Amino acid sequence: MPDTPESGGRPASDPESDSPPGKASGAESGGEAPRMPAPTFTTFVLSLASSGLVQLGEVPDPESGRTETNLVLARHTIDLLSMLKEKIRTGLDAEESRLLDGLLYELRLKFVLKK
């Protein structure tokens, strides 16, 4: 299969593709695999923040559909984002820095309100 922007420029047979050989990454019915966004700093940070919102009970878990609160995991996710910010502070552009600051503010506020 040729490289495409949707595959992140990697052929489907690439060993670093999202799903291991022999494992379906799409619908179990053999349908087309969902397209994943390119792995960027922004998508990584948004993924962590989304997990934090699920752990805070702000949004339903995408797999179970249930809304549950797990403050231990939420605190861990917030701490991960904080550590990441400190470790890479000088390597962020202005937009990435604003995004990370905003996500940390929102998650911390929601965490405090849940305690």
Buried (B, 14 or more C-beta within 10 A) or exposed (E): EEEEEEBBEBEBEEEEBBEEEEEEEEEEEEEEBEEBEEEEBBEEBBEBBBBBBBBBBBEEBEEEEEEEEBEEBBBBBBEEBBEBBEEEEEEBEEEBBEBBEEBBEBBBEBBEEEE
